[in-house]
């Protein structure tokens, strides 16, 4: 999602770019001992590499190759892809089966541009294609046993890329700045004087307002919500966060923001909370992470006040 930009800082350099269908930026404190532009270019190249390899929208991506083989032979995976599949397994288990990367196929019947609710028959048919336990993984190979099945790393792809870009910056000797990929943020370190970077969390029902401002010196921040990709029909809002068991959009939370040591952890915790609906608050408390959540009634819950 899209936390508001941090305030402009004359002592930092801001590099803006587009990636993963989102406005992105890298903000770095000025440091004469480091080539900031070169470091930023390398970090952006890493984001672009991940997008090229794993975007569901690219016919030449690893994900597209795996999906195209559904119902056929197993596909060999390189170590990075295998590690992401292992991560997907861990997310499935820790979320009680709610974070399911095979549920991306639900988007084939949910067309948010056309703003149409799928028929009951279409939903029932696509639900038979969802089920991470059906995916066969063995010795760095993966097989989708049923034609039409898909996997999709979109649930954690941007956060993974933000963390990887942050690691590239750190490798180049940078210690003060952050990566922001469409609201999925990885802070590599505070301002040189120790002050945090501040990020505003958008009011999910009023883009001109902020719910809160969150200071971060390190780690990740990610938000999941119902207010960026959605449509309304017959007075009801349908958002893009789809429940893997019902194939229907979730409705309980307007937005969930999580702070964690890594962007990818913040992102999956926010998404799982959205998917857990009324049980999301209990889940967030158990994670021990900082959070800010806005319910369907507009009530705000935080890790410090509730």
C-alpha positions in Angstrom: 0.0 0.0 0.0 1.1 3.6 0.1 2.2 5.3 3.3 2.8 9.0 2.7 6.2 10.1 1.8 8.6 11.1 4.5 9.3 14.8 4.6 11.9 16.2 2.2 15.3 16.5 3.8 18.0 18.9 2.3 20.7 16.6 3.8 19.6 13.6 1.8 19.4 12.5 -1.9 16.1 11.1 -3.2 16.2 8.9 -6.3 12.7 8.2 -7.8 11.9 5.3 -10.1 9.1 3.0 -11.2 9.0 -0.7 -10.5 6.5 -3.5 -9.8 3.6 -1.2 -11.0 4.4 1.2 -8.2 6.1 4.6 -7.6 9.3 3.9 -5.8 12.1 5.8 -4.2 15.5 5.4 -2.5 16.4 8.1 0.0 20.0 8.3 1.3 21.7 10.7 3.6 24.5 12.6 1.9 27.9 11.0 2.4 31.0 12.2 0.5 32.8 8.9 1.1 30.2 6.9 -0.9 29.0 7.2 -4.5 25.3 7.5 -3.7 24.1 7.4 -7.3 26.1 4.3 -8.1 24.8 2.5 -5.0 21.3 3.5 -5.8 21.6 2.3 -9.4 22.8 -1.1 -8.1 19.8 -1.3 -5.7 17.4 -0.4 -8.4 18.9 -3.0 -10.7 18.3 -5.6 -7.9 14.6 -4.6 -7.7 14.3 -4.9 -11.5 16.0 -8.3 -11.5 13.5 -9.6 -9.0 10.6 -8.2 -10.9 11.9 -9.7 -14.2 12.4 -13.1 -12.6 9.2 -13.3 -10.6 6.5 -11.1 -12.0 3.3 -12.9 -12.9 2.8 -10.3 -15.7 5.9 -11.4 -17.6 5.6 -14.4 -19.9 9.4 -15.0 -19.5 9.5 -15.1 -15.7 10.2 -18.1 -13.5 6.7 -17.9 -12.2 5.2 -17.9 -15.7 7.3 -21.0 -16.6 6.1 -22.9 -13.5 2.5 -21.9 -14.2 2.6 -22.8 -17.9 3.7 -26.3 -16.9 0.6 -26.8 -14.6 -0.8 -30.3 -15.2 2.4 -31.4 -16.8 6.0 -32.1 -15.9 7.9 -30.7 -12.9 10.0 -27.6 -13.3 13.5 -27.3 -12.0 14.1 -24.3 -9.7 17.3 -22.4 -9.0 18.3 -22.0 -5.3 16.7 -18.5 -5.0 13.4 -19.7 -6.3 13.5 -22.8 -4.1 14.1 -20.6 -1.1 11.1 -18.5 -1.9 9.0 -21.6 -2.2 10.3 -22.8 1.2 9.3 -19.4 2.5 5.8 -19.8 1.0 5.5 -23.1 2.8 6.5 -21.5 6.1 3.9 -18.7 5.6 1.2 -21.2 4.8 1.9 -23.1 8.0 2.2 -20.1 10.2 -1.0 -18.6 8.9 -3.1 -21.7 9.3 -3.4 -22.0 5.6 -4.5 -18.5 4.9 -1.3 -17.2 3.2 -1.5 -19.4 0.1 0.6 -18.4 -2.9 -1.6 -20.7 -5.1 -4.6 -18.4 -4.5 -3.3 -15.9 -7.0 -5.4 -17.8 -9.6 -8.5 -16.2 -8.0 -7.6 -13.0 -9.9 -8.5 -14.7 -13.1 -12.2 -14.3 -12.1 -11.9 -11.1 -10.1 -11.6 -8.2 -12.7 -11.2 -5.0 -10.7 -11.0 -2.9 -13.8 -14.4 -4.2 -15.0 -15.8 -3.8 -11.5 -17.8 -7.0 -11.7 -18.5 -9.6 -9.0 -17.9 -13.1 -10.4 -20.7 -15.6 -10.6 -21.1 -18.3 -7.9 -20.2 -20.9 -10.6 -17.0 -19.1 -11.5 -16.0 -18.8 -7.9 -16.7 -22.4 -7.2 -14.7 -23.5 -10.3 -11.6 -21.4 -9.4 -11.6 -22.5 -5.8 -10.8 -26.1 -7.0 -7.5 -24.7 -8.3 -6.4 -23.3 -4.9 -4.4 -25.4 -2.5 -0.8 -25.1 -1.5 -0.6 -28.6 -0.1 -1.4 -29.9 -3.7 1.8 -28.3 -5.0 4.5 -31.0 -5.4 8.1 -30.0 -4.4 11.0 -32.3 -4.4 14.8 -31.9 -4.9 14.6 -28.3 -6.3 11.7 -29.2 -8.6 8.1 -27.9 -8.4 5.0 -29.3 -10.1 1.5 -27.9 -10.2 -0.5 -31.1 -10.6 -3.7 -29.7 -12.0 -4.0 -27.7 -15.3 -5.0 -24.1 -14.5 -3.2 -24.0 -11.2 -0.9 -21.0 -10.5 1.6 -19.8 -8.0 2.1 -16.1 -7.4 4.9 -14.4 -5.4 3.0 -11.1 -5.4 2.0 -11.5 -1.8 5.6 -10.9 -0.7 7.5 -9.9 -3.9 7.8 -6.2 -3.3 8.8 -6.6 0.3 11.5 -9.2 -0.7 12.8 -6.8 -3.3 12.9 -3.9 -0.7 15.0 -6.0 1.6 17.3 -7.1 -1.2 17.7 -3.5 -2.3 18.5 -2.5 1.2 21.1 -5.2 1.4 22.8 -3.9 -1.8 23.0 -0.4 -0.3 24.5 -1.8 2.9 27.0 -3.7 0.9 28.1 -0.4 -0.7 28.8 1.0 2.8 25.6 3.0 3.3 24.1 3.2 6.8 21.6 6.0 6.6 18.5 5.9 4.4 15.7 3.7 3.2 14.1 2.0 0.2 10.4 2.6 -0.5 8.7 0.3 -3.1 5.2 1.6 -3.4 4.8 1.8 0.4 6.8 -1.4 1.3 9.7 0.1 3.1 13.1 -1.1 4.3 15.1 1.3 6.5 18.8 0.6 6.5 19.6 3.1 9.2 18.6 6.4 10.9 19.6 9.8 9.9 23.3 10.5 10.7 22.4 12.3 13.9 20.4 9.2 15.1 17.0 10.7 14.4 14.5 8.3 12.8 12.9 8.7 9.4 9.1 9.4 9.7 6.5 7.8 7.5 2.8 8.8 7.5 0.1 6.1 7.3 -2.8 7.1 5.0 -6.3 7.3 6.3 -7.9 4.4 4.4 -11.1 6.5 3.7 -9.5 9.9 3.2 -6.3 10.1 1.1 -5.8 13.7 2.2 -5.4 12.6 5.8 -3.0 10.5 7.9 -4.0 8.1 10.6 -0.5 8.2 12.2 3.1 9.1 11.6 5.6 6.2 12.3 9.3 6.9 13.2 11.7 4.2 12.1 15.5 3.9 12.6 15.8 0.5 11.0 13.7 -2.5 9.8 10.7 -2.8 7.6 7.2 -1.2 7.4 4.4 -2.5 5.2 0.7 -1.9 4.9 -2.1 -4.1 3.6 -5.5 -2.6 3.1 -8.8 -2.3 1.1 -8.3 1.2 -0.3 -5.9 1.1 -3.3 -7.3 -1.7 -5.5 -11.0 -2.1 -5.1 -14.4 -1.4 -6.7 -17.9 -0.8 -5.4 -21.0 -2.5 -6.6 -24.5 -2.2 -5.2 -23.1 -0.1 -2.3 -20.5 -2.8 -1.3 -16.8 -2.5 -1.5 -14.7 -5.4 -3.0 -11.0 -5.2 -2.3 -8.1 -7.1 -3.9 -7.2 -9.1 -0.7 -9.0 -12.4 -1.5 -9.6 -15.1 1.0 -8.2 -18.4 -0.3 -11.0 -20.5 1.1 -14.0 -18.5 0.1 -12.5 -16.7 -3.0 -14.2 -13.6 -1.7 -12.5 -10.3 -0.7 -11.9 -9.7 3.0 -14.0 -7.1 4.8 -13.1 -6.7 8.4 -10.0 -4.4 8.2 -9.7 -1.2 6.3 -5.9 -1.3 6.7 -3.1 -3.0 8.7 0.4 -1.6 9.0 3.2 -3.6 10.6 6.7 -2.7 11.7 9.3 -5.6 11.7 13.0 -6.3 11.4 12.5 -6.9 7.6 10.0 -5.6 5.1 9.1 -9.1 4.1 8.1 -10.0 7.6 6.1 -6.8 8.0 4.3 -7.5 4.8 3.3 -11.0 5.5 2.1 -10.2 9.0 0.0 -7.4 7.7 -1.5 -9.6 5.0 -2.2 -12.5 7.4 -3.9 -10.1 9.8 -6.2 -9.0 6.9 -7.0 -12.6 6.0 -7.7 -13.5 9.6 -10.5 -10.9 9.7 -11.9 -10.6 13.2 -9.1 -12.8 14.5 -6.4 -10.5 13.0 -5.9 -8.4 16.2 -5.2 -11.4 18.3 -2.7 -12.6 15.7 -1.0 -9.2 15.6 -0.6 -9.1 19.3 1.0 -12.6 19.3 3.6 -11.6 16.7 5.2 -9.1 19.1 5.6 -6.7 16.2 4.6 -3.0 16.2 1.3 -2.5 14.4 -1.5 0.0 13.6 -4.8 -1.4 12.3 -8.0 0.3 11.3 -11.1 -1.9 11.5 -14.2 -1.8 9.3 -15.9 0.5 11.9 -13.0 3.0 11.7 -11.6 2.1 15.1 -7.8 2.3 15.4 -5.8 -0.4 17.2 -2.1 -0.2 17.9 0.5 -2.4 19.5 0.9 0.1 22.4 -2.7 1.1 23.1 -4.5 -2.3 22.8 
